[in-house]
Amino acid sequence: MRITQVTPLKEGFEIEIPNIASDKSISHRSAIFSLLSSSPARIHRYLQGEDTLHTLQIAQQLGLEVTKEGEGMVFTPPPSGIKEPFDVLDCGNAGTAIRLYVGLLAASKGYFVLNGDAYLRRRPMNRVVKPLQSVGAQIFGRDEGNLAPLTILGRPLAAFDYQSPIASAQVKSAMILAALQGEEASFFSEPERSRDHTERMLRGMGARIDEDQEGRLTLFPLLGKRLDPLEMTIPADPSSAFFFAVAAAIIPGARVKLQNVLLNPTRIEAFKVLESMGARLHYSITSETYETIGDIEVSHHTLQGITVSERISWLIDELPALAIAMALAQGKSRVQNAKELRVKESDRISVVVNNLRLLGVEVEEFEDGYEITGGTLQGGVTIDSHGDHRIAMSFALAGLVVPLTINDSACIDVSFPNFLEILSSIAKVTHESQTSR
C-alpha cells in the first residue's frame, strides 16, 4: 500500500499544465463504441489509467484489435461483430465500464461474465440491470442481479420507453447501446439532462438519436448497419483538471492555466460553482469537433460559501474536491440532492465528512449531502482514501495548506496516473510503501 505525504506551500504558484490526464469518459466510450464501427478508428491520447485500460482489454476480448500508430492507437472492429469471449471480463474498479458493457452485451449474441475488484463488487448494478431485464435481458448476479459478478446471456431485446428515476449518464448510455441493437425505435428520458458524451459521439459516428425540447431521446436501431469510425484526439479530463483549479483557488497568489480541457457544458459545472464562490476563471476555446475544447485559467480570490443543489449529475465527481474549497471558504456551504455520492467508489458523503472532521472542520452530514462551515484546517493527520481515487486526490489538495498523510494513494492511478507528478511540481510530495492491505 502506498502512503503519500504532502507538505504545505509557503507561497503562491504560477503554472501551465499541458499534460492533464485525458478524459476518462470519452476514453471509455471510444473503445466500447469502436466495437460497433465499420472500419478502424484512430484515437490519440487514450487515457492510460487503470479503469480505461480495463475497458480496452475487455474490448479486445470481444474482438477489437488494438495497434499503435505513431503516438496514437488504431482500434479495428471485429469483422463479424462482437465475439463471445474465452474468459471472464474484468472491469477492475471501473463502474462506467461494467454498466456500459451490460447494456451493450445484453443485446449481443453470446455468453458473457462481467466482474471487478472488491470495491466494484459492492457497487449497485440494478440501475442498469432492472430496466434491461424489463425488456427481456437475461442478466444474473448476486443480490438478484444487483451485484457483480454478472452473467449475461445476450439476446435480442424489445423496444422500450424508459423513464429513468435518476439522472445518470451510465444508465442512459447502457440503454442507448441496447436500443441501437434492437429492431424498433426506443425512447429514454431522465429527471434532468446527464452528461451527453454518448449521444454526441454516437451521432458523430452516424447513429440517429433525436432529442425533443424536454430532453426525451428517440433511439433508432442500426438494423445491421455499422457505424462510422471515430477519429479524435481525446481532450484533457475536466474532472481531473478541476483538482488543480481548486489548488489555485485556495492558495493566495496562485494561478494555473489548464490546457486542452474538454469544455462540454455538462462537464464544467464544478468550475462554474468555483467561479460563483469567488475564484477568477477565464475560458478560451481552441477546438470544436465532436466536443468543445479549450484552456481554463484559474487564479486565487477569497472564496465565499455556497449552496449546491441543482445539476448535481453534472458535477458529482468533483464534489469531494469542491468540499476542500468549501472548507476554506468564508461562511457555510451546503451540498444537497447528492445521495448518488453514497454509491461511488466509496460512500463519498460519509468519507468526506469524516476526513474533514479529522482536519478540524465543522461539518454536518445529511442523507443527501453535507453542510460545511468554512475557516481553517488543522494538519498533522492521516486521511483514509478508502481506495477511492477522487478522495485521495481531493484531500491531497488540503495538504497544500496543512501537512497531512494519505493512506492508499495508489488508487489515484485509476484515473489520473500523473496527478502526483504534477502536484510535485508545486509542492513537496513524498511516498512510502507498507504491506498491502
Secondary structure, DSSP 4 states (H G I P E B T S, - for coil): -EEEEEEPPSS--EEEES-PPBPHHHHHHHHHHHTTBSS-EEEES---SHHHHHHHHHHHHTT-EEEEETTEEEEEPPTTSPPPPSS-EE-TT-HHHHHHHHHHHHTSSEEEEEE--TTGGGS--HHHHHHHHTTT-EEEEHHHHTEEEEEEEE------EEE-SS--HHHHHHHHHHHHTSSS-EEEE-SS----HHHHHHHHTT--EEE-TT--EEE---TTPPBPPPEEEPPBPHHHHHHHHHHHHHSTT-EEEEEEEE--TTT-HHHHHHHHTT-EEEEEEEEESSSEEEEEEEE----B--EE-SSGGGTGGGHHHHHHHHHTSBSEEEE-S-GGGGGSSS-HHHHHHHHHHHTT-EEEEETTEEEEE-S----SEEEE-TT-HHHHHHHHHHTTTS-EEEESGGGGGGT-TTHHHHHHTTSEEEEEE----
